[in-house]
Amino acid sequence: MSNTVIVGTQWGDEGKGKIVDMLAEKAGAIVRFQGGNNAGHTLVVDGEQCILHLIPSGVLHEGKKCLISNGVVLDPEVFLKEIDGLAAKGVDVSPARLMISKKTQIIMAYHKLLDNCRESMKSADSKIGTTGRGIGPCYEDKMSRIGVRAADLADPELLRAKIEAALVEKNVLFEKLFNVEPLDPEKVFQDLLPIAERVAPYLADVSSEIQNTIKEGKSVLFEGAQGVHLDIDHGTYPFVTSSNVVAGNAAAGSGCGPRQLERIIGICKAYTTRVGAGPFPTELFDEVGDTLQRVGHEFGATTGRKRRCGWLDMVVLRETARLCDLTEFALTKLDVLSDLDELKICVAYEYRGEKVAYPPQEQNGMAHVKPVYESMPGWKGDITKAKKYDELPVEARNYIARIEELSGVKVGIVSVGPDRAETIVR
């Protein structure tokens, strides 16, 4: 298998975890290259569900290296909770196979407090829908060059000094702006020490691990979180995440060269969903939207929030294809569309009196577009038992063919159910 990057093509929740889990079988290492525990990847193997927020989705495959890279922001408490949960199920989570880059930024208690204080002060129409997990403030400290990195967890004196320095400014904000009690730097330090001791054995040079894996003739699977339209630069700003989600960041976010990225798979849900605030041109507020939400079990794996549902948006997918240079789509949740009489696909937008094929570049421009739809007949019956592409109803195959035609990207993988086995590889 080629070195492969997995990205979400919409606003996250496309089913990346399942596809990563499936492809991990042939990879030597699986790398999580951006984001934090504001994303959840749900895996279903033999009917048993497993939700991961930080640990790469390939961890369920015995003997595979699982690497958390420098592009990630890591909450060490969440990390330890995940490894304890996996260990209880008999999964090997030893430092011999599970590693954290020494350059990975650490989410601190003050990041989470700052995140929640800011969101609570905003009016209802200005909230961006943050998960409140400290992701944004942690990335801010990284860019301000005052962040705590994973390597600092093994250096108590440096760790204490960084905490003290970070809280000089933040405590002024807590006390004077947000009217909350300032944090005691020493208490933050002491609370973190036992956690740091448990995390320290997992620290490694992830760049070298990736390089060595490739030298051994094995492939590397790069796993992204969220979706491209939540990218801090290219998403629906300001309703975005705090990191670069596009495929190109797999190189910078993991410490390898861009020529190592050979295959780029965009995970695409057969319809569109979005969690939290932000523009959503094809959102449905009718019975069809309710059906997609109910049949698709559309609740966020991390927050539990109900996902907004709508028709497939090819403008969004076209933009992702050009931003990430996709080699193929993996189409998920096709089974959710079964038994709908009519399917609609958004093929373009009307924006400022013109028909456009790509999203407008102005801030919040997508809030002012009108989707242009074309209709296709749906299909009836259960498709979850289909093992080959030609076993799908002709209407389902026509739907897939139209996606390929409108995007210029082939659909190489089709998921017809939540389980690992319910997948067709073309």
C-alpha positions in Angstrom: 0.0 0.0 0.0 1.2 3.5 -0.8 1.7 6.1 1.9 -1.8 7.4 2.3 -3.4 10.5 3.8 -7.0 10.4 5.1 -8.9 13.7 5.2 -12.6 14.5 5.8 -14.0 16.3 2.8 -17.0 18.1 4.5 -17.4 19.4 8.0 -16.1 16.3 9.9 -18.0 13.2 11.0 -17.6 11.6 7.6 -16.6 8.2 8.9 -12.8 8.6 8.8 -12.2 6.2 11.7 -13.7 3.2 9.9 -11.7 3.8 6.8 -8.5 4.3 8.7 -9.2 1.2 10.7 -9.8 -0.8 7.5 -6.6 0.5 5.7 -4.4 0.1 8.8 -4.2 -3.6 8.3 -1.8 -3.0 5.4 0.2 -0.1 7.0 3.3 -0.2 9.1 2.4 2.9 11.0 -0.6 5.1 11.6 0.0 8.8 12.3 -2.5 11.3 13.7 -1.3 14.6 12.3 -3.5 17.5 13.5 -6.3 18.4 15.9 -7.0 17.3 19.4 -9.7 15.5 21.4 -12.4 17.8 19.8 -12.8 15.0 17.3 -14.0 11.5 17.8 -13.4 8.5 15.5 -16.0 5.7 15.9 -14.9 2.2 15.0 -17.3 -0.8 14.8 -15.6 -4.2 14.7 -17.7 -7.4 14.9 -20.6 -5.3 16.2 -18.6 -3.7 19.1 -18.2 0.1 19.1 -15.0 1.9 20.1 -14.7 5.7 20.1 -11.2 7.2 20.0 -10.3 10.9 20.3 -6.5 11.0 20.3 -5.1 7.6 19.7 -4.8 6.7 16.0 -7.7 4.5 14.7 -5.2 1.7 13.7 -4.6 0.8 17.4 -7.0 -2.1 17.1 -4.7 -3.8 14.7 -2.0 -5.8 16.5 1.6 -4.8 16.0 1.0 -1.5 14.2 2.9 1.6 15.3 0.5 4.3 16.4 2.0 7.8 16.4 0.7 11.1 17.7 2.6 13.8 15.9 3.7 17.4 16.4 0.6 18.8 14.7 -1.6 17.5 17.4 -2.6 19.3 20.6 -2.8 16.6 23.3 -4.8 16.6 26.5 -2.8 14.2 28.6 -5.7 13.3 30.9 -7.8 12.2 27.9 -4.9 10.3 26.5 -4.4 8.3 29.7 -8.2 7.7 29.9 -8.1 6.3 26.4 -5.1 4.0 27.0 -6.7 2.7 30.2 -9.9 1.9 28.4 -8.1 0.1 25.6 -5.9 -1.8 28.0 -9.0 -3.0 29.8 -10.2 -4.5 26.5 -6.9 -6.3 26.0 -5.4 -3.9 23.4 -1.7 -3.4 23.5 -1.0 0.3 24.4 2.6 -0.1 25.4 5.2 2.6 24.5 6.8 0.1 22.1 3.9 0.7 19.6 2.1 3.9 20.9 4.3 7.0 20.7 3.8 10.8 21.2 6.1 13.3 19.4 8.2 15.3 21.8 7.1 18.3 19.9 3.4 17.8 20.4 1.7 20.7 22.2 0.0 19.9 25.6 -3.4 21.2 26.5 -3.3 22.6 30.0 -6.0 23.3 32.6 -5.8 27.0 31.8 -6.5 26.4 28.1 -9.8 24.7 28.9 -10.8 27.4 31.4 -10.0 30.1 28.9 -11.9 28.4 26.1 -15.1 28.1 28.2 -14.8 31.6 29.6 -14.6 33.1 26.1 -17.5 31.2 24.7 -19.7 31.9 27.7 -19.3 35.7 27.2 -20.4 35.6 23.5 -23.9 36.3 22.4 -25.9 33.4 21.0 -25.5 34.6 17.4 -21.7 35.0 17.7 -20.8 31.6 19.3 -18.7 29.4 17.0 -19.7 26.1 18.6 -16.4 25.3 20.3 -16.2 22.0 22.2 -14.6 23.9 25.1 -11.7 21.4 25.3 -9.0 24.1 25.1 -8.0 23.3 21.5 -7.9 26.9 20.3 -6.1 28.4 23.3 -3.5 25.7 23.1 -2.8 26.4 19.4 -2.6 30.1 20.4 0.1 29.4 22.9 2.0 27.4 20.3 2.0 30.3 17.9 2.9 32.7 20.7 5.9 30.4 21.4 4.9 29.9 25.1 3.3 26.5 24.7 4.1 23.4 26.8 5.4 20.7 24.6 5.3 17.0 25.4 9.0 16.8 26.0 8.6 19.3 28.8 6.6 16.7 30.8 9.9 15.0 31.4 11.6 18.2 32.6 9.8 19.3 35.8 11.7 22.6 36.3 11.1 23.7 32.7 7.5 22.7 33.0 7.0 24.7 36.2 8.7 27.8 34.6 6.4 27.5 31.5 3.3 27.3 33.6 4.3 30.3 35.7 5.1 32.3 32.5 1.8 31.4 30.8 -0.3 32.3 33.8 1.1 35.8 34.2 -1.1 37.1 31.3 -3.9 34.5 31.6 -4.6 35.2 35.3 -5.2 38.9 34.5 -7.8 37.8 32.0 -9.4 35.4 34.4 -9.6 37.9 37.2 -10.2 41.2 35.4 -12.1 40.2 32.3 -13.9 37.0 33.0 -14.5 37.5 36.8 -13.2 34.0 37.8 -10.6 33.0 40.3 -7.0 33.1 39.0 -5.2 29.8 38.9 -2.3 29.0 41.2 0.7 28.1 39.1 2.1 25.7 41.7 -1.2 23.9 42.0 -1.5 23.5 38.2 2.1 22.2 38.2 1.5 19.7 41.1 -1.7 18.5 39.6 0.1 17.8 36.3 3.1 15.9 37.8 1.6 12.5 38.3 0.0 12.7 34.8 3.3 13.8 33.3 5.1 10.8 34.9 2.6 8.4 33.2 2.8 10.1 29.8 6.7 10.5 29.7 7.4 6.9 28.6 5.4 7.4 25.4 7.6 10.3 24.2 9.5 9.7 21.0 11.0 11.1 17.9 8.0 10.6 15.6 9.7 11.9 12.5 12.4 9.2 12.8 9.7 6.6 13.4 8.0 7.6 10.2 11.3 7.6 8.3 12.3 4.2 9.6 9.0 2.7 8.7 9.3 3.8 5.1 13.0 2.6 5.0 11.7 -0.8 6.1 9.5 -0.9 3.0 6.3 -0.4 5.0 3.6 2.2 4.3 2.5 5.0 6.5 -1.2 6.0 7.0 -1.7 9.6 7.9 -5.0 10.3 9.8 -6.6 13.7 9.9 -9.4 14.9 12.2 -12.4 17.1 11.5 -13.1 18.1 7.8 -11.4 20.3 5.2 -14.2 22.9 5.5 -13.2 23.4 9.2 -9.6 24.2 8.2 -8.4 27.3 9.9 -7.4 28.9 6.5 -9.7 27.3 3.9 -12.8 26.5 5.9 -16.0 28.5 6.6 -14.1 31.1 8.7 -14.7 32.0 11.6 -16.7 28.8 12.1 -13.7 26.6 11.9 -11.3 24.5 13.9 -7.8 25.8 15.1 -5.6 23.7 12.8 -4.9 23.0 9.1 -7.0 20.0 8.1 -6.0 19.9 4.4 -3.9 17.0 3.2 -0.8 19.1 2.8 -0.6 19.5 6.5 0.1 15.8 6.9 3.7 16.6 6.1 4.2 19.6 8.3 2.1 18.1 11.0 4.0 14.9 11.3 7.5 15.7 10.3 8.0 14.2 6.9 8.5 15.5 3.4 5.6 16.2 1.1 6.9 13.7 -1.5 6.2 10.9 1.0 2.4 11.6 0.6 1.4 9.4 -2.4 -2.3 8.6 -2.1 -4.9 11.0 -0.7 -8.3 9.7 0.1 -11.1 12.0 0.9 -13.8 10.5 3.1 -17.2 11.7 2.0 -20.5 11.0 3.5 -23.2 10.2 1.0 -25.1 13.3 2.3 -23.9 16.3 4.3 -23.8 17.0 8.1 -22.5 19.7 10.3 -22.1 20.0 14.1 -22.3 23.4 15.7 -22.6 26.9 14.2 -21.7 28.0 10.7 -23.2 28.2 7.2 -24.7 25.1 5.7 -26.3 25.7 2.3 -27.9 22.3 1.8 -29.3 21.9 5.3 -32.7 20.3 5.5 -35.4 21.4 8.0 -38.0 18.9 6.8 -38.9 15.3 7.2 -36.1 14.2 5.0 -33.6 15.9 7.3 -35.1 14.3 10.3 -34.9 10.9 8.6 -31.2 11.3 7.8 -30.5 12.3 11.3 -32.5 9.4 12.8 -31.4 6.6 10.4 -27.8 7.8 10.3 -27.6 8.1 14.1 -26.2 11.6 13.6 -24.9 12.6 17.0 -21.3 13.9 17.5 -19.0 11.2 18.8 -17.2 13.8 21.0 -19.9 16.2 22.1 -23.1 14.1 21.7 -24.6 17.1 19.9 -27.2 16.4 17.2 -25.8 16.9 13.7 -27.5 19.1 11.2 -28.3 17.1 8.0 -28.7 18.1 4.4 -28.2 17.0 0.8 -24.8 16.2 -0.7 -23.0 19.4 -1.6 -20.7 19.0 -4.6 -19.5 22.6 -4.4 -18.0 21.7 -1.0 -16.5 18.5 -2.4 -15.1 20.2 -5.5 -13.3 22.7 -3.3 -11.9 19.9 -1.1 -10.7 18.0 -4.3 -8.7 21.0 -5.5 -7.3 21.9 -2.0 -6.1 18.4 -1.3 -5.4 17.0 -4.8 -7.5 14.0 -3.9 -6.7 10.7 -5.6 -10.1 9.2 -4.7 -13.2 9.4 -2.5 -14.3 6.9 0.1 -18.1 7.2 0.2 -19.6 6.4 3.5 -23.2 5.9 4.9 -24.6 5.2 1.5 -27.1 2.8 3.2 -28.7 5.8 5.1 -30.1 7.0 1.8 -32.0 3.7 1.1 -35.7 4.0 0.8 -35.8 7.7 -0.1 -37.9 8.2 -3.3 -35.8 11.2 -4.5 -32.2 12.3 -4.0 -30.9 15.8 -4.6 -27.4 16.9 -5.3 -26.2 20.5 -5.0 -24.2 21.0 -8.2 -23.6 24.8 -7.9 -24.4 27.9 -5.9 -26.2 31.1 -6.9 -24.1 33.9 -5.3 -24.6 37.6 -6.0 -26.5 36.9 -9.2 -24.0 34.5 -10.6 -23.8 30.7 -10.7 -20.6 29.6 -9.1 -18.9 26.1 -8.9 -16.7 26.9 -5.8 -17.5 28.4 -2.4 -17.2 32.2 -2.2 -14.0 33.4 -0.6 -15.5 36.2 1.4 -16.0 35.7 5.2 -19.3 34.0 5.8 -20.0 34.1 2.0 -21.6 30.6 2.1 -24.3 32.0 4.4 -25.6 34.0 1.4 -25.6 31.4 -1.4 -28.6 29.5 -2.8 -27.9 25.9 -3.7 -28.7 24.7 -7.3 -30.0 21.2 -7.2 -30.5 18.3 -9.6 -32.6 15.3 -8.7 -32.0 11.6 -9.1 -34.3 8.6 -8.3 -33.6 6.8 -5.0 -33.5 3.1 -4.4 -35.4 0.7 -2.1 -34.2 -2.1 0.1 -31.3 -3.0 2.4 -27.8 -2.6 0.8 -25.7 -3.5 3.8 -25.2 -7.0 2.6 -23.7 -6.0 -0.7 -20.1 -7.3 -1.1 -19.5 -6.3 -4.7 -20.1 -3.0 -6.5 -22.5 -4.6 -9.0 -24.6 -5.9 -6.2 -25.7 -2.3 -5.4 -29.0 -1.1 -7.0 -28.5 0.6 -10.3 -29.8 3.9 -8.8 -27.1 3.7 -6.1 -24.5 3.1 -8.8 -25.8 6.0 -10.9 -25.6 8.3 -7.8 -22.0 7.3 -7.3 -21.2 7.8 -11.0 -22.7 11.3 -10.9 -20.5 12.2 -7.9 -17.5 11.1 -9.9 -18.6 13.1 -12.9 -19.3 16.3 -10.9 -16.0 16.1 -8.9 -13.6 14.6 -11.3 -12.5 12.2 -8.6 -13.2 8.5 -8.6 -15.0 6.7 -5.7 -12.7 3.8 -4.8 -14.3 2.7 -1.5 -18.0 2.5 -0.7 -19.2 1.9 2.9 -22.7 0.3 3.1 -22.8 -0.1 6.9 -21.0 0.8 10.1 -19.0 -2.4 10.5 -15.5 -2.9 9.1 -16.8 -5.8 7.0 -19.6 -3.7 5.4 -17.3 -2.1 2.8 -16.9 -2.4 -0.9 -13.4 -1.8 -2.4 -13.7 -1.1 -6.2 
